[in-house]
Amino acid sequence: MEIQRFQRLIEEIYYEKDAARGLAGTHMWFCEEVGELTRALRRGQRDELEGEFADVLAWLSTLASIAGIDLEQAARKKYAEGCPRCNATPCTCG
């Protein structure tokens, strides 16, 4: 699935509720999901990782939507030429 399509899907499912909660409240939920991903990584819970990565991506997508940011466009703009500092792939920054 392309990033833009995923962001639109998350908007269809959650945007109304997340926008009503606001950027700050939704950011708190995002942070909680990052914590759950961190816990799964630390504990080596491989069976949990896929779902936790998906949850973090979904919450990141909804934050971007609330802020009016198209994630695919933002990623393309910043990383299409490689590393934003040295423009190399792989990065050659020191």
C-alpha angles and dihedrals in degrees: 000000000000118000094244093050091049091050091051091048091052089048090053091051103038114005099103093051095040094046090050089053089052134222096289095048093044090048089058090055089048090053090050090054091049087053091053090050090049091051092050091049093049093048093045090237096165092172090059098045100080093055094043092051089050091049092051090049091049093050091045089051093051091048090053091049093051089049091048095246124142102216095203092052092045092050092047092048094050104035109024092099094046125253109017091225104043101015089226131131110235096029115255097188113133 
